[in-house]
Amino acid sequence: IVKTIFGEEEGTETNTNTGTENSGQGSSSSRTANKGGGGLTNTAPDVKQNINDAETAYKNKEFVDARFSIRQALLGVEMEMGKKVLEGLPNSVDGLNKVDEEDKVTSASIGFVGLIIERVYREGDKELRITVGNDAALLGTANMYLSGAYVQSTDQNMKQVKFKDYRGVLEYDEGSGYKLSVPFGQSSIMIVEGINYASEQEIMGAAEAFDIDKIKKELGEQ
């Protein structure tokens, strides 16, 4: 029954053929290199079509297909949410222009948990990166520090700051520069990272360009 529900058929086996019958013929070093190709299209799933497909599959008791279509529909919704957030961000910040090809929306399609939105601004060797998301790995250190569960000392390169009406954590590392983490809503966070910024005042000033309340509203956070 479990195999049926999860779409696993009895008797399926992993192909473990090592190609010993063709030993010495066609090793990886002799493969032809790919010199062209159009890549893959970056199109969000059709939400309405996937909802219809899920309904049809459910009525036919094809639960694996129904679950797949529902997750695709949710993925489509989240990709649109991420796209809307990106459209609301400024095209340039602190004299740095956005790098269009580095705009990114990543979703685990499980109800906003795992949705990550990224944009990069760059000019020469100076870079500013904003990341917005709902991800345990992103929230971990900031929440620990703000809750007092993180050991603090006078030589620690981390401190609490106030960003607009939110509490945040500002970090500095010699190798990676400044990092401002600002949790908001129920379980979301905005992270602003700056490379080759001269001071904490400069990175905090650059972060002011981002409207965290607008982002919060677009993501439907309370």
N, C-alpha and C positions, 0 to 999 in steps of 0.2 A: 504493500500500500504506500509506504514511504517513497519507494522508488518511482511509483506511478505518479505521485503528487509532484515530485521534484523533477520529473521528466527523465528519469534514468531507466534505461531498458536493461533487462536481465541479459547476461551474456556479453555485455560490452567489455572490452579489454583495451588497455593502453598499448599502442603499437610500440614494441620494444625492439624492432628490427634495427640492427646496427649496420646493416649493409655489408656483412662479411662476404656475401657472395660476389660483391663488386669491389672487394678490397684492392686498394691501389689505383682505382679508376674514379676520378672525379673528387679528389680531396678538396677541402675548402680553399686551398691556395690556388687551385686551377679554375675557380669559378670566374665567369665573365663579370666585369664590373658594370653596374648600372650607370648609364650616362644621361638619362633623361626620364621624364615622367611628369604627370600633372599633379601628383600627390592626391590627397583626399579633400573632399569638400567639407567645409566647416558649417554645417547647417543644423539648427536645432530641430529635434523631433517635432512632428506635427501633433500638437496637443489634442485637437478635436478628433483627428483620425485615430489616434491611439486610444482615446476614451471610447470611441465607437467599437474599435477592435476588442478592447477589454470587455465591453458589455456583451458582444457577440460570443466571445470565447467563454465567458462565465455562464451564459445561458446554455451553451453546449457542454458545460462541465469540463472545459479544457482549461484547468486552473493554472497550469504552468504558463500557457500563452496569455491568460488574463493577467497574471502577475507581471509578466514581461511588459505588456502594453501599458499597464498602470504606471510602472516605473519609468517607461519611456515618456509618458505624458507628464509625469512629475519632473523629469529631467528637462523637458521642453519648457515648463513653467519656470523652473529655476534658472535656466539659461537666459530667458527673457528678463527675469528679475535682475540678473547680473548685468545684462546689457543695458538695462535702464539705469543702474547705478553708475556704470561707466560713462553713459551719456551725460549724467549730471555732474561729473567731475570736470574741473577746469582743463583747458587744452594746454595751458602753460602755468608753471608755478615758479616763482623766484627766479625768473629769467630762463628757466629750463623748459623745453618743449616736450610734449608727450611723444613716446616712441610707439607709433600705431601698431606695428607688428608684434609688440610685446604686451598688448592688452590681452588679458586672459580671464576666462571664467571656467571654473572647475566645479563639478557637482557630483556627489555620490548618489543623487536622486532618491534620498530617503527622508524627505521632509525638512529641507534647509540645513540639516546637520551634515557638514562636509562641504557646504557651498563656500567657495573661495574666489574672490574677485581681486585682480591685480592690475596696476598700471604703473609704468615707469616713465620718469621725466629725466632727460639727460642732455648735457651740453659739455663737450670736452671730457674732462675727468671728474666732473661733478654730477652726481646722480641723486634723485629722490624717488623713492618707491612707496606706493601706498598699497596695502593689502587689507581687504575687508572680508570677514568671514565668520563662520560658526564652526569652529573646529577645536577639539579638546587640546590638541598639541599647541595651537596658537594661544589659547587662553591660559594654559597651565602656569607658566612662570608669573605672569601679571597677576592672576588671581591669588596665587600663593603669597606674593609679596604684599598685595593690598590687604589680604586677610591677616597679615602678621605672622604667617607660618614660615616666612623666609628669614633666615638669620641675617641681621644687619650689622655692619661694622663701619668704622670711619674711613677705611681705604677701599670700600666697595664701590664699583663703578655703576651704581644703580640707585635711584631715589624716586620718591613719590613726587608727582607734580599735579597741578590743576590745569586741565585743558578745557577751556570754556566752562561748562557746568559739570564736568566729569573728572573723576580721579583717574590718574594714569601713572605709568611707570616709565621713566626715562633712563636708558642705559647707554653706556659708552664703551666701545672696544677699539683698541688701537688698530686692529686689522680690518674691522667692518664699519667703523664709524658710529653714528648715533642711531638709536632705535626708540621710538615713542610708541608705547602700547596703551590703548584706551578702551577698556571694556565698556559695552553699552547694551541696553536692553536686557533681555533675560539671559542670553548666552552668546552674545556676539562681541566682536572686537575690531577695532581699527588700528592698524600698525603703520607708522610712517618711519621709513629708514632713510638716512642721509649719509652719503659718502662724500668725503672731502668738504664737510661743513666746518667752519672755523670755531663755532662755539655752540653751547646749548641754547643760547638766546637766538642764534641764527636758525637752528633747526626748529625751534618752537615757533618762531615767526613764520617759517615756511609752512608748517602744519596748519596754521590759521586759515590757509586757503581752502581747506576741506570742511564742508558743512556736515558735521556729524549728525545733527538733528535731521537733516534732509535724507541722509543715508539710512538712518534709523527708520524713518517713515517709509521710504521706498521698500525696505525689507519687511515691513509690517511688524517691527519689533515694538514691544510695549515699554 
